[in-house]
């Protein structure tokens, strides 16, 4: 008898009947996404309209629970993938937060190559976006130590030297800073074929900004001598005139 009733139940009763039939189960499990979804689906099959107050309540509750679950899932994903969060924060212009997240990624990583990649990304942000040149160089050097024969960190250091050269005193000292940049590009080219072409282009570009021989002569400085670069760079370079 019960099976027969179940068979004809949906043909005999309207939406109101099924709302009352399912409401108690819904009230007990209204914080369970699966219960809410099942209740809504069953009532939808029983021709309950979308503008029915109970159907509206179900849709509202489903949206709230789904949003909460998605937020929890995203929080869990972010906690396990800080590098992904770092990229998003970088794209949003939140550079300080991006650095923090890359540091978390470094702490989680066990592979030296990954650590090197994240240190390099930190260096790039520090140098290109925040103009923290000394910090950027330190981060780039760390990346280079973690991944031997990788030219990219030295390319970045060269770029830092070149872009900040005008802050390094008079014309002579600015040109010494350019020499420091060229030396980094040359080193990157010598260790990493993947950056060789790019490094060669940089060298050709900045060769035009090397010190003038006449200026060196007036200072008593000869080709091949050693000179210390001023400002934040503080490295010793080999003098090469135009």
FIBAMI-676718 format. One record per atom (N, C-alpha, C, CB): x, y, z. Coordinates in steps of 0.1 Angstrom, whole numbers, plus 5000, padded with zeros to 4 digits. Glycine has a CB too. Layout:
# residues N
XYZ...
//
This chain:
# residues 242
500849885000500050005000500950135000499150005012501950125008502850245009503550274996503850225021504050164990504750174977503750234966505250044972502550184967501550234957501250384959500250154958501150424972500950564976502050654971500750574991503350604973504450684969504450704953505750614973503950594947503950604932502950714927503550474926501850724934500850824929500850954937499450764930501650964947501751074955501951204947502851064966502951204939503251324931502251364921504651304924501351274918500251304909499051364916499851184901498951324929497751374937497951504944497451264947499151524949499351644958500151754951500151604971499851874956500551994949501752034957499552104949502352144954503552194960503452214975503952334953502252264979502152294994502252165002500752354996501752054997501951925004503351885006501151814996504151894995505551854995506351955004506051844981505952085004506652175012506552135027506152315010505352105031505152055045505851925048503652045048505851835037506551705039508051715041506251625027508651815034510051825034510651925044510551855021509752015049510252125058510952075070509052215062510451975077511051925089512551885087510251815096512751805076514051765073514951885070514051665061514451975063515152095059515552175072514352185050514652195081514952265093516052205101513652285102516052075101517051995109518452005102516651855110518452025089519752025082519952145073519851905073519352255077519452385069520852435068518552485075521752395076523152445075523952345067523752465089523352245061524052145053523652175038523551995057524752205031524552245017523752135009525852275010524152015011523551905004522051895007524151765007521651915020520251905023519452015017520051915039519952135017519252245011519152224996520052385013520152174989520152154975519152044971521552114970519151934979518151824977516751874979518451714986516451954989515151994992514652084981515052075005515452174976515152264965514852184952516252364962515652094949515552014937514151934937516651914935513851874949512651794950511451884948512551724964511452004954510252094953510152144939510352204963511252164933511252214919510552114910512752244914510851984912510251874904508751874907510851744908508351924919506951914922506152044918506751894937506752114909506152234903506052354912504852204898506952354923506952474931507552594924507752444945507052704924507452824916508652894923506352924914509452954915510653024920510353144930511453074909509153204928508753314937508053264949507853414929507953134951507353084964508253124975507152934963507753174986508653224998509553115003507753265009509152985003510052885008511152854998509152755010510752864985511752844974512852954975511152834960512353074977513253194978514153174990512453324980513653125001514453095013515452995010513553045025515052885003516052775000517152834991515352664993516852914981517852964972518853064980517253044960518253144989519053234996520053155006518153325005519453055012520252975021521352895013519452875029521052845002521952774993523152864989521352714981522752994985523853084981524753124992523153214976524153135004525053175016525953055020524153205028525452935020526252825023527352795013525352695025526952815000527952784989529052894990527252794976528653014993529653124994530653095006529053254996530053055017530953015028531852905026530052985041531352805019532152685015533252725005531252575009532852804996533852854986534952934993533252934975534553015002535553095009536453015018534853195019535952905024536752815032537752735023535852715040537252695011538052625002539152714997537252574990538852844994539852934989540852965000539153064984540452975012541353005023542352885025540653025036541852765023542652645025543652635013541852515025543152675001544052674989545152774991543252694976544752894995545753004997546852965007545053135001546352905018547352865028548352765023546652805040547952675014548852575008549552624995548052455005549152734990549752784977550052934978548852754965550952974987551253114989551853184977552153135001552553104968553053164956551953214947553953064949550853134946549753174938549153304943548653064938549053314957548453434963549453554960548353414978550753524961551753634958551553694944553153574959551353604934551153644920549853734919550953524911548853694926547553774926547753914932546453704933548553914943548754044950549654134942549354014964550654064935551554144926550654204915552654054920549854134909548954184898548054294903548154064892547754294915546854394921547654514926546054334933548954504925549854624929550154624944549154744926549754514951550054504965551454434967548954414973552554514964553854454963554454404976554754554957554154474987554654435000554054305004554354545011552754285002552054165006552554054996550554175004552754084984553353984975554653924979553454044960555554014984556853974990556653885002557654094994555753915011555453835022554953695018554353905031554153685008553653555004554753474997552453574994555553544990556653474983557653414994557453564973557753495005558653445016557953325023558853555027556653325024555953205029556153085019554453235030556153115006556353004996557852944998556153054982558753035001560152995003560252895015561053115004559552935025559552855038558952715035558752925049557952715027557252585024558052495014555852605019558752565005559452484994560552405000559952584984560752284994561852194997562852184985561352055001562452234974563252224962564052354960562452204949565352344958566252464957565852554946567652424956565452484935565152564923563952654925564852474911562952594932561752674936562052794945560652584942562952764955563352864964564052974956564252814975564852944947565653034939564653124931566552964929563653054925562653134917561853234925561553034911561553194938560753294946561653404951560153214958562953374954563853474958564053574947565253414962564153524934564253614923563053704921564553534910561853644923560653724922560653834932559453634923561053804944561153904955562154014950561553844968563253974945564254064941563754164930565553994935562954104921562454184910561454284915561754094900560654244925559654344931560354454938558654264940561354414947562154504955562854604946563154434963563454564935564154654926563354734917565154574919562454664909561754734899560554814904561354634888559854764914558654824919558854914931557654714922559654864940559854944953561155024953559854844965561955004943563255084942564155054955562955234941564054944960564854904972566054824966564054814982567054894960568054834952568954744960568954944946569354784972570354694980569654564984570854774992568354584988567654464992567454364980566254494998567154434968566854354956568154274952566454444945569354344953570554274950570854154959571754374951570554174972570754064982569853954979570454114996568653974975567653864972568153794959566253924970568553874949569053814936570253734939569353924926571153774947572353694951571953564957573353774960570953564966570453444972569953354962569453474983569153404952568653324942569753254934567753404932570753334931571853284923572653164930572853394920572753184943573453074951572652944951573653124966571352964951570452844952570352774938569052884956570652844928570552784914571852824906569252834907572852744907574152774900573952784885575152674904574752874879574752894864573452944859575052764858572753014867571453084863571853234861570353064874571653274849572053414846571053524849572353424831569853484851568753584853569053674865567453514855569453624877569653714888570753814885570153634900571753774877572853874874572353974864574053804869571453934855570854034846570054134854569853954836569354084864568554184872569554274879567754104882570554224885571554314892572154414882572654234899572454374870572954464860571854574857573254394847570654534856569554634854569454734865568254564852569654684877569554774889570654874889569654684902571854824885572954924884572755024873574254844881572254974862572055064851570955174854571654994838569855124859568755214862569055314873567455134865569955284882570255374893571555454891570355304906572155434879573455494876573455644878573955454863572455714874572355854875572255904889571155904867572155814898572155854912573455844919571055774920574455804911575755774916576855884915576255644909576456004916577356114916577556184903578656064921578856224900579056304888579156204876580356374889579356264864579356194852580256074852579656284840581456094857582455984858581955864866583756044864581455894878580955794887579755724881580655844901578855804874577755744868578155634857576855844861579255674850579755584840580455454846580755654831581055474858581555354865580455264868582355404877579255324872578055234876577655164863576955324881577755224852577355154839578355044837577355254827579655064839580554954838580254834847582055004841579754864859579354764868578154684863578954824882577254754856576154684850576654594838575154784844577554644830578054564819578754444824579054654811579454454835580154334840579154224844581054374852578054274850577054174854576454104842575954244862576154184831575554124819576554034813575254244809577854064813578853984807578953854815580254054807578853854828578953734836577753644833579053774851576553714833575353634830575453564817574053724830575953634807576153574794577153454794576653684784578153464802579153364803578753234809580353414810577653244818577253124825575953064820577153154840575153144813573853094810573453124795572753164819573453024787573153044772571753104770573252914765570853074780569453124778569353274778568553054788570253344785570153484786571253554777570353534800572053474770573153524762572753634752573853414755571753614745571253714735570853844741570153654726570053824752569553944759570654024765568553904769571653944771572754014777573554084767573653904785573754024755574554084745573954214740574653994733572654224740571854344736572054454746570354314734572054414759572254514770573654564769571954444783574654474767576054524766576254624755576954404765575654594743575854674732575154814735575154614719574054814742573354934745574255024754572054904751574754964765575455044775576955064772575354974788577454994762578855024758579055174754579254934746577955234749578055374745578155464757576855404737577855414769577955494780579155474789576655484789580155394784581355374791582155504793582255264784583055514802583855634805584655674792584755614816584755804791585655864781587055844784585256014778587855814774589355794776589955924781590055744764589556034775590156164779589856194794589556274770588656164798588256184812589156104821586756154815589355974817590255884825591655944826590255744819592155994814593556044814593656164823593856094800592656254823592656374832592656334847591556464829592156214850592056164864593256074867590756094866594156054857595255964859594855824860595956004872593755784853593255644854593455584840591755644858594055464840594355404827593455284824595755354827593355244812592555124808592955004816592655104793592054934821592354804828592554824843593454744822592654954847592854974862591554944869593255114864591654934882590454904891589955034897590854794902588655044897588055164903586755114911587655264893586555174923585455144931584255234927585755154946583155174925581955244922581355304935580855154914580955424934580355484946578855454948580455634945578155534955576755514959576455374965575855534946575255324963574955204970575555084963573355184969576155094951576654984944577954934951577055014929578855014953580054984961580954864956579654944975580854834943581654734938582954784931580854644928583954704929585154744922585054694907586454694928585254784898585154744883586454764876584054824876586654694865587754714856587454824846588154584849588254924846587955044837588155004822588855164840587055024814587055004800586555124793586254874796587355194786586955314779586155284766588155404776585455384761584755374749585755334737583955504745
//
